[in-house]
Amino acid sequence: MNKKNISWTLRIVIALLFIVSAIAKISKGWISDFPFIDFSPYFAISTFEVKQLLTLGFSEAVAPYFSRILIGIEFALGFLLLNNNFLKRITIPATIGLLVVFIIHLSYVTFLSGGNSGNCGCFGELIPMTPIEAIIKNIIAVGLLVWLWKIQENDKKSNFWILTTVTLACILGLFMLAPMKAATTSSSIDSNEVVLTDTISQVEDTVQVAEIKPVDSSKVKVEKNIEEVKKEVGPKPVFSGYSEFYADIDNGKKILCFFVPGCEHCRDAARDLNALQKKHKDFPQVQIVFMDEEAEKIPDFFKYAGKQFPYKVIDVIPFWTKLGSGKDTPGIVYLHNGNVIKFYDGIAENAFNSKAIEKVIYKK
């Protein structure tokens, strides 16, 4: 095989690597039962921002711009590697530089995490890849690019405007494909604070009344009554930070769910919660926060669950932020007076289990 054929083989392989990486970052993954990609640019990019960029210290104001520019550059480099304009002088060195930045970033993440777990986000949710796997992939790509640079002929007459036009078109295309939404803010403490304050006072008054009774032969019975009161009332009320969704969420026992309408695991969890409510008349109230992704599927969601629970719909980024760093859907929180007793998330070792939460609630 001559140098020209080797050069084109390397260019095609690395170009596909970048284009597939960019496509993966604007998709949710594979469509169930079909070998097709489920494109959802805003959802995928927002998820990439929350799970990858915000954890690195990017602000919520900067992350949306950085993510779209980065993915646009990935697209551009993929296309420009197949173009001869300034290939050896600009495109190949720029591609090597970007990969080196990725390698440094992934090495830093691996060092901080102390292991090799999680998805690095290089290929979004389409092709999960650990940081170590991504580092190896990027080192191989850098090696191939160095080889390509050495065997590539020097650039002949090139048009710089082709580079700028392709790059700007790819970046602007990302902003058009996934327009940014205006940020929304809301207070995590509302009028529920007054209710909780009253509840705290009531608990303290109840305990104080029992404690000031004269000590006599009924002292043991009085102490027992105090413990029963505390057990019935539950732990001392606190502010969970979820009252922006439901004003009464911190009063008594509650189940707060973070669901995606099209998520099969979320639907199964909702159906299990419905079954538990039918089984136990005193089962905690279930309230749902839906991600604003495929919201049109909410009626089908409740049809599958067998019951319509109270719900609210919020934007993708606030949803992931409120669910918590490193957590995934379905997210199910069991609260007692605002105290987080149990937090289930994802479909791995911390996945929701109806029997497990039943034991937690009823202390079986």
Secondary structure, 3 states (H helix, E strand, C coil): CCHHHHHHHHHHHHHHHHHHHHHHCCEEEECCCCCCEEECHHHHHHHHHHHHHHHHCCCCCCHHHHHHHHHHHHHHHHHHCCCCCCHHHHHHHHHHHHHHHHHHHHHHHHHHHCCCCCCCCCCCCCCCCCHHHHHHHHHHHHHHHHHHHHHCCCCCCCCHHHHHHHHHHHHHHHHHHCCCCCCCCCCCCCCHHHHHHHHHHHHHHHHHHHHCCCCCCCHHHHHHHHHHHHHHHCCCCCCCCCCCCCCCCCCCEEEEEEECCCCHHHHHHHHHHHHHHHHCCCCCEEEEEEECCCHHHHHHHHHHHCCCCCEEEECHHHHHHHHCCCCCCCEEEEEECCEEEEEECCCCCCCCCHHHHHHHHHCC
